[in-house]
């Protein structure tokens, strides 16, 4: 977050929330983050009132008769609003989709 010091506190708050919750579906994400969007398999969070976008992939928590999974949130990219307009950049740090 050294590149984006104006977003550091909001990212820290987002991480604290995400580490303490287990989502089972996107509707539960929206209860906590009303401006989150589901786009082509990604969950996109607005940071700093839409100045930045946090692109994630969420594997939701599940419970079956055999096992229980905790779920995981994978960060794919952190983009400026301008960069976000090019979906090819959404996975730029992890390889193109």
Phi, psi and omega in degrees: 000006178298330179288337186230067184298333179290344180258353188303313182294321180292323177295317178300318178295318178299314180299317180299319179294311184296322180292338184259005184233155174233104180275144178253345180194171183294328179302323178292325176299314182295333176296328181266325182233090186298337181263008176292144179235146174255116184225112175051043177090352178258150169251124185250126179251137175276134179238138181057052177052047174083005177292327180231161176232131176257113184265123183228163167239128182248127170258108189287152176295143181220149175229126175234178178298327184274323185202169178233131176249146183277336184086159181214148173245123180251124177277125180264318180199156171237114190236152169288165179302319180295316179297326182300331182293350177248097184302341177295339180273352185298331179244027189300330181271352186234011182095148181293148180282000000 
